[in-house]
Amino acid sequence: MSAETPAAAPGQFTRRRLQFRAWRGARPFWAGLFVMLGGFLILYFPYAHLQLGHLTMTMGTPGGSSSLIIGGLLFVLGIILWFQQHIRVFGGVAAILLALVSIPLSNIGGFIVGFLCSLTGGAMAVAWAPGAPAQPQPPAGPDQDGSPAAAPLPEQRVYGLDKPNDLSGTNPANGANGRHSAG
């Protein structure tokens, strides 16, 4: 390979990976994943058959029907968090409430692990906020004297008015002029 060799076009795998990365970044992906994992664990344990040698242990409990309902609802909430991200707060609060209800109703919330996963995912869903679109940055080249140029700060404005909002107290227009009056 030499310096003149053109860079290869990205393959299908790289393109799909970047598309998935962009899709995942636009929604509360990890919150939905944790909620679905917690729902699966709460749903799984009452219906599990454990093998110990030739002995089969069944975890059939009276909490089986409530585990089925709670685990199914948590799984559906996780999918909703992925595809309907505008109702993330409702989904997060509902996941937290279902996780709390799973403690007394379904094997201590999937033996605490399902409860913790659902609770963490619900909290992440409530806390998630969509990112702001990227703003174009001005080029940061050197000034005329050779010193590096500082990027200009965005101007703050008072809502409803067209004048700048100077919060420093040093602007003569607002009467403070840098001095604070004692009364």
Buried (B, 14 or more C-beta within 10 A) or exposed (E): EEEEEEEEEEEEEEEEEEEEEEEBEEBBBBBBBBBBBBBBBBBBBBBEEEEEEEEEEEBEBEBBEBBBBBBBBBBBBBBBBBEEBEEBEBBBBBBBEBBBBBBEBBBBBBEEBBBBBBBBBBBBBBEBEEEEEEEEEEEEEEEEEEEEEEEEEEEEEEEEEEEEEBEEEEBEEEEBEEEEEEE
